[in-house]
Amino acid sequence: EIHECTTQFNPISLTNIVIIDSAEQITNIAVQIKIMAKRGIEPSGFHGSALSNDNDHLKNENPRAPNRSIRSNSSSSWKRYLASRLIASFCLCLIQIGISTMYLTTTENANYIRLMDLPSVQSEVQQTDGNTNNDRSSIDYFINITTPQPLPTLVHFDPIFLGGYRNQHMRFVAFVNFAVENSIPQLLLPSLRWGVAQGEHRGRDVPFEYLFDVAYWNERAERAGLPRLVRYDASVLEGRRRRRRRSGTTDMMDNNNKSTTIACFNTSSNLYSGLDSGLLRNPNTNIRRVNIWDEIGRLDGYAHCRRLPPSSVGQQEQEDAGDEFTHLIAHGGSKGVGRLWADYNAMQRRRGKAKQNTTIDNRTITIHPEHLPVERAINTILRPSEAIRNAIQSAIVSSTTALGVAHKDQQQQLQSPSKVLALHPRIEHDMLHHRCARFMEQNLTKIFDHLRGECSHNVDLMFLAVNIELVMAEPGSSLGSDLRELALENAIVLNRTRTYGMFGNESSVGIPMFESGWRTAENILFPEEQSTDYSKAGTTPRLVSSKSLGITDLVSSIVNFFTIIEADRFVGVKGSSFSTDLFSVRYYMGKRGNYILGPEGVEELVGPPPPHSCN
């Protein structure tokens, strides 16, 4: 009976099925007691666990028939039996409800924990360090690992990182580097917003933790020499000073009375206090024309929020500015391409000045120095959130299995997994007239011709990283007649390649092509955003798709990027920050087989890639 009771449980409709059904069971048994008491039926006929069998027995019972069931000679025996049956069934139902409720709660929490990257067991770092705290909940672990300390904390004051996915990443690298150079040990997590740069949902933004694994970063940050990601807690990061009357000195004191503490960060808008969220989060606002830094600290009582790093101004001079203090330090891009973009380019110029030429196989090769330690460390510990990682792996497995079996027989597929060539051609319409386009081959037919030979030798599948919707769209009026004709031709070639494969046609199947980004990204589930104060978060949030949130374009770029990381070979283009960063990450992960594609053809990369540049 326990087995039947538990296996029939449906966690989605716990209230409707379990409680009501249990009440009906108790009622049916009580009715049976009354009927059998009147008829004097011997309970020996009651066996098995299904109530329906018992009811059928009662329906067929005729009290006036001569061959009806044997009457009991002892009235107490069946009364005791039925009473015990009633008590046992009632207890079983209580056990069922308890188990079912626990299962439902655990299942919902597990889904939320998995999507938010909250580890349910000891992480590998904790296991290595020997820390044991198995009785803690995973949500508590996430709250604990992002708990701030009363230390300098860098805040990104722009509403989002600007640009496409990898341009945002480059600005993030510059932001982290600023913290490292100024010995700032913490980054304010809710200020690190990533945005959608193009399409109908341009301007939508998403929290850092939806896209990347915060716990994974924080577990490794100290060893990597990088700052931790922390949530906002005004009682720790804001406060008032207490002055000593005798010595005249000033002590920095945390103030737990929030009513007297002026917060420099607004948890409702996820912006620095005093900034106009209606203006800055309006998709029609060109943030590049707004000098956000000038607006910080202008409101009465908020002058202390305009704090500079300790290395930029005497700390004592800043502390004497008033009674309010904050550990927050604002930093960001401001007007134009922004300071973060300029800072990142400066980091790359250091590499460009140290390049050297060498000869390999009668070819002159330029060897570029490695990236700065900060950027190498970021590429090591910044990984996608678990929801995105799972979607990527599922798409790779399903695509390579389905297409690989068509290219090989099943036994060959199992013995030798399909080799994947990833291609990032950058032929979307916006790039056709971009100033970086002169470094790229933009005719898809010629691109495929360049791939014949070494880089496609013994390749089973081709992964194409493009925005299919933008390539297939009707060319806009901003393109000249020649570029419009090229755009239409590329769409035809792409469509044919999707059907027949690379190098294929109506009579001969080529290398099968698969794409993952958009189709995979739009179905990834994320929790609806709640308060940035995780310790005060309410119930488990509802899960919604990336498509519903309007962030599919951004998520698809992340899916494409990390799918290419897994490929056996990669062909990218100069002048694309996306390709350049892929060359870098693959190099530091030990992934060889990286090729740069240009109008003259394909060239294999040796060593770290050149800095991103359109000059």
N, C-alpha and C positions, 0 to 999 in steps of 0.2 A: 504493500500500500504506500509506503514511503517512496518507493521507486516511481509508481504511477503518479503520485501527488507531485513530485518534483519535476519529472520529465514533461508534464503537461503544462508547466508554468510558462507564461508569456510575460517577460519583464516589461514590455511596452504597455500592457494593459493590466497592471498589477491590481489596481483598485477594482476594476470591473470584473475580472475573472476570479481572482483568488478570494476576496472577501465575500462577494455575493454567492459564489459557488459553495464556499464553506458553510454559509448560513443555510443554504438549501440542503446541504448534506445533513446538517444537524436536524433540520425540520423534518426531512424524510424519515430519519431514524426514529424520531419521536412519534410520528404518525404510525410507523410500523409497530411500535411498542403497544400503542392503544389498540390497533387492529388485532394483533396477535393475542393481546390480553383478553379481548372479547371472544376470540375463536379458540383460545386455549391451544394454539399451535406450538408444537415442540420446536425449539430453535435449532435442532439438528439439521434442518434444511438450509440453514444460513451458513454458507461457506463461500470462499472467494472474496475478492475485494471490490467488485464492481457493483455499485448500488443498483444499476439498471437490471441486473439479474434478479436481485431481490424483489424489485418492483414487479417484474414479469411473473415471478412466483406468486405474488400476492394477487395480481390481476387474474390469474388462472385458478385461484383457489375458490372453490364453491363450498360454503359452509354446510349446505344441505345435501351434498353428494355423499353417497355411502362410502366411497373410496377416498375421502379427503384425508389430509395428513393426520398422523397419529397424535392424539391428545396427550398432553403431559400428565403423568401421575403426580408430579411434584411441581406445584406452582412456583415454588421458590427458585427452582433451577433455571427456568428460562428468564425469570425476572433478573436474577443475578447476571446471567449471560448478556442479556440485552443492555443492562445498566453498564456493564463493563465495556460493551461495544460502543455505547454512546460516549463514555468518558474517553476511551481510546481514540475515537474519531475526532473528538473535540481537541485533544492534545496534539494529534497529528496535524490538524489544520493550523493550530497556533505555531507549531514548528515550521510548517510550510510558509506561513506568512512571514515569520522571522527570517528564514533563509532567503526567501524571495526578495524581501526588502533590502537585505544586506547585499544581495547579488545586483539588484538594480542600482543602488547607490554606488557600489564599487565599479560597475560598468560605466556609469556616467562620469564619475571622477577619473577613471582610467582614460576615457576618450579625451577629456579636457587636459589631463596631465600629459598625454602623449603629444597632443597638438602644441602644447606650450613648452615642450622639452623639459618637463619636470621629472627628474630621474626617480624611478620607483625602487631602485636598488642602489647599492653603493656604486659610484662611478669608478672608473679605472684609476683615477688620481687618488680617490679616497682609499681604494684598496691598496694602492702602492704605499700611501702614507700610513696605513694601518689604523685610520680613523674608523670607529664603529659607532653608529647611532641608528640601528635598524628600526627602532620603534618610532622614529619621526615620520610624519607624513611628507609626501613629496612636495606639496604646496608650501608647507612650512620650510622645506629645504630651499625652494626657490626664493621665498621671502628672506630667508637667512643669508643666502649667498649674494643677494643684491642689497643687503642692509648697508646704509652709508655709515661712515665714520666722520667725526667732526674734523674733517681735513679739507684742504682746497679741492674743489670739484668743478670741472670744466663743463660749461653749458653751451650747447649749440644754439645761438639766438636766431638763426634763420628758421622759417617755418618748416622747410625741408632741405635736404641736400639737392643742389641744382643739377640739371642735366639728365641724360639717360642713365641706365643702371650703372655702368662702369665709370662714367663721369662722376656719378654720386659716390662711388667707391673711392675714386681718387681724392675727392674732397674729404671723405672720411679719413683716409690715410693721412692727409695733411693735418686734419683736426687732431688725430691721435698723436701725430708727431709733435704738434705744438704742446700737448700735455706732457709728453716725455721730455722735451727740451726744457720745459719750465718746472719740472719735478712736481707735476700735478697728479696725484695718485688715483683720482676718481673721475669718471665721466657720468654725467647725469643721463640715465637711460631714457626717460620720457621725452627728452629734448632731441633725441636722435631719430628724426622722422625721415622716411624715404618716400619719394613721390613718383607719380605717373607723369611722364614728360610729354606725351603726345596722345592723339586720339580723342575720342569723345569724352573720356574720363580724365583728361589732362587736369592736373591740379589735385587729384585725390592723393591722400597720403596714408601711410600705414606705420604702425610702431615697429621699432627695430626687432623686438622679440618675436614678431610674426614671421619674419624672414630669416632670422639667424638664431643660432643656438647660444643663448646667454649663459647658461650654466657651464657649457663647454668652454666658453671664453674665460669666465671668471675662475674656473678651476685651474687654468693654465697661465693666466695673465701675469702673475708674480714671477713665475719662472721665465716667462718670455720677455720680461722687462716692460710690460704694458700696463696701463691703468685698468682698474676694475670698472665694471658697469654697475651703477647703483641707482636705486629708486629714490624718489624724493620723500624726505621726511623733514618737515619744518622744525620739529623739536630737536633735530640733530644738526641741521645745516643752517638754521637761522637763529637769531637770539638778540639779547641786549647785554650790554656791558655793566659790570658792577665796579664802581670806582672805590678805591680805598682812601679814606679821608686823610690818614696820617701821612702816608708816603706819597700820595698823589698819583700813584701808578694805576694802571687799568688792567683788570683781569677780563679775559674772554670767558663768558659764562653762557652755557646753553640755557635756554629759557623754555620750560615745558608749558608755560602759560601762553597758548597760541593767540589769545585775545590781545596780548600786548606785543606780539611779534609781527613785524612787517615781512611778509613773504616776498622774496624776489622772483619766485617762479609761480606761475598760475597753472594749477593742475586741471582746470577746466578747459583751457585753450592749449595747454602744453607749450606755452610761450613764456618768455620773460615777462614779468609783471610790468604793466604800463603800455605794452605793445597792442596795437589795434588788430585783433584777430579777424574782424570782419574784412579789413583791407588785405591783410597778409595771406589769408586763406581763401580769398576770392580768386577763382581760376582765371579771371580776366585781368588780374593785377600782374604787371611785369615786375617781379621782385628785383630784377637786376637794376631797376631804376629807383629803388627805394633804399635810402641810407638808414638801415635799421639801427646801427650802432648809435647814431645821433639821438634816437628816441629813448634809449635806455637811461634810466635814472632821472628823467626830466620831471616826473610827477613829484609833488610835495611829499616828503618823507621817504622817497626812494633813491635819494642821491647815493646812498651807500651801496646800492645794487650795481653801480657802474664801477666795479672793482677790477683792477688790473692784476696780472700775476705778480707774485712776490718779487720776482727778478726784474720787473719793469719799473717798480716804484718802491720807495722805502716802506716796509710793512708798518712800522710804527707811525709814519706820517699818515697812512690810511686809517689806522685804528683810531687816531685822534680826531677823525672827521666827525664823529657823533656817537650817540649811545647805541644805535642799531649796528649790527654787524651781520655779515653773511659769509659763508664759506664758498658761495657760488662765484664763479668767474666766467663772464660772458665772452664768447669768441665765435666768429663766423665769417661770412663772406663779404657782407655789405654790398656796395653798388658794383655794377659791371659784372665781369666774369667772377669777381670776388677774390678776396684775399686767399681763401683756401686753394683756389685754382692756381693762383700765382705761386703760392707756397709749394704746391705739388710740382709744378714745372721747375721750380728752383731745386727741388730734390733731384729731379731727373737730369738737370743740367750738370750737376756734380758728376753724374755718371758719364755724360757725353764728353766731358773734358778729358776723361782718363781712358778713352777707347784706344785700341791698338790694332794694327794690321798684321796679319800673318798669312803664310802661304800653305794651303792644304790641297793636295792633288792638283798642283799647278793652277790653283785658283787663289786669288787674293781675298781673304776673309777678314772682315772687321770684327774684332772681339770687344764686346762692351763689358765694362766691369759689372759686378753684381749690385743689386739694389741695396739701399741702406738697411741696416739691421731691423729698424722699425717696420718697414714694409714687408720684409721677409717674414718677420714674426706674425704680422697680421694675416698674411696669406696662409700661415700655418694653423692658426687657431680660429679663424673666422670661417665657419661652415654653415650651410643652410639649416633651417629649423627641421625638426624631425618630420613634420608633415610634408615639407618639400622634398626632403631626402627620400622618404618612402615613395613618393610619387615618381621621382626620377628613376629609382631602381626598378619600380614596377613597369614603367614605360620602356626602359632599356631591355628588360627581360622579355616582355611581351613582343616588342618589335623585332628583336634579334631572333627570337624563337620562331615567330610566324614567318618572317622574311628569310631567315637563315635556312629553315627547312625547305623552302622553295628553291633555294640556291644549292643546298646540299641534301643528301639523304639524312634521315634522322640519326642513324648510327654515327655518321661523320660529325653531325652537329654536337652530339654528346661527347665525342672523343676530342674534338677540336672546336672550341667556341668560335663564333663568327668574328672576323677581324673587321673593325669599323674604321672608316675614314670619315672624319668630320670636316665640313666645309663651311666657312663663314664668308660669303662672297660680297656682302654689303651692297646689294643692288636695289634696295628700296628707293622709292622715288625721291625722298628727301635728300639722299646722298648723291643722286645723279648730277646735281648742280652745286654740290658742296665744294668748298675750296680745297678739301682733302682729296677730291675725286681724281685729281691728276696723278695720284700715286697708285690708283686702282685700275684693274681691268673690269669694266662694267658690262661687257657683253657676255651673257651667260653661255652662249655657244663657244666663244673663244676661251672662256674659263674652263669649260669641260675639255677642250682640246689641250689646254696646258696641263691638265691632270693626267693625260695619258703618259704612261711610263712608270718611273720609279715610285712616285708617291701613291699610285693606285695599284701597284703590283701585288697580287695575291690578296686583294681586299674583297671581302664578301658583301659588305653593306656600306652605304654612304648615308651619313646623317647630315642633313642640310639645316643650318641655323639661319633662317631668315624669317621676317614677319610676312607670312603668306598673304595676309589680308592687304598689306600695303603694296606688295608686288602685284597682286591680282587686281587692285583697284584701278579705276579709270584714271589715266594720267591727268593731272591738273593743268590749269592754264598757265601756271608759273613755269612750266617746262617749255622750252623751245620746241620747234617742230622736229628737229633731229632727235632730241632726248625723248620726246613723246613716242616717236617711232621705235626707239630703242626699248622703252618701257613696255610697249605692246609686244615686241619680239621676245623679250625676256619672259613675259607672262606665258606666251605660247610654248617656249622651250621648257619652262618649269613644269607646266601642265603635262607635256609629253614625257618629261623625265619621271614624274610621279607615276605615270602609267607604265612606261617601258623600262625605266631604270636609266642610270647614266651609261652612255655609249649604246643604248638600246634603240630599237625601232620596231616597226610593225612585224618584221620577219625575224628579229633576233632580240632576245631579252638581255638587257645590260645588267649593271650592278644595281640591285634593288635599293631604292631610296626610302628613308623614313624621316619623318619630322615629329617632334615631340612637344615643343614649347607651348604653343597656344592651347592645343587640345588637352594636354596634360594639366596645364596651369589653371584653366577655368573651373575645374572640378575639385581643386584642393580646398579643404575646409579649414576655416579659421574661426576662432571664437569672436563673437561681437565684442567690440571694445568697451571696456568698463573704466572705472576710475583708475587713474595712474597710481593711486595709493593702494597697492596690492594687499596690504595688511587690513584694509577696510573694504575690500571687494566683497560684494554680496554673494548671491547664489551663482552656481556654475552657469556661465553664459551660454546662450544658444549658438550653435555652430552654423556658419553661413559660408557659401562658396566664394572663391576669389572673384568670380564673375559678378556676384551680387554686390560685393564690396567695390567693384570698379577698379580692381588692381591687377587684372589679368595680364596686361601689357608688361608691367614690372615683374610679376612673378614668372611669366614666360621667359623673360630674359635671364632670370636666375636659373630656371630649368635648363635652358639652352646652354648656359655657361658651364654648369656642372655636369651636364651630359657630355660635353666636349672634353672635359677633364678626363672622363673615363675612356675616351676613344683611343685606338691604337696609334692613329696618325691624325694630324690636324693641319689644315691649310687655312691660313688667315691672310689679312691684307694690311699693308702699311697704311697709316693714317686713320685707322680705327682703334679707338681706345679699348673696345671690346676684344679685338684680336690681340692687341698688345698685351693686355692683362692676361689673356689666356696663355700666350707664349711664356709669360713670366711664371704664372702659377704652375703650369706643366713642367717648366724647367726645374723649379725648386722641389717638385714632387718626383723628380727623376723620370718624367715622361719625355722620351725622345721622339723623333719623327715629327718635328715641327717645321712647316714650310711657309715662306712668305710669297704671296701671289701678287704679281704686278703686270703691267702691260707687256713686259718682255718675257714673262713666263714665271716659273716656280723655282725658288731657291731654298735649299735646306738651311735652317738656322743652326749655328754652332755657338754654344754658350748662351748667356742671357740675351734677351731681345734688346734692340735699340729703344731709347726712350720714345714715348708717344709724341709725335710732332707732325705738323702739316707744312713745315718749312723746308 
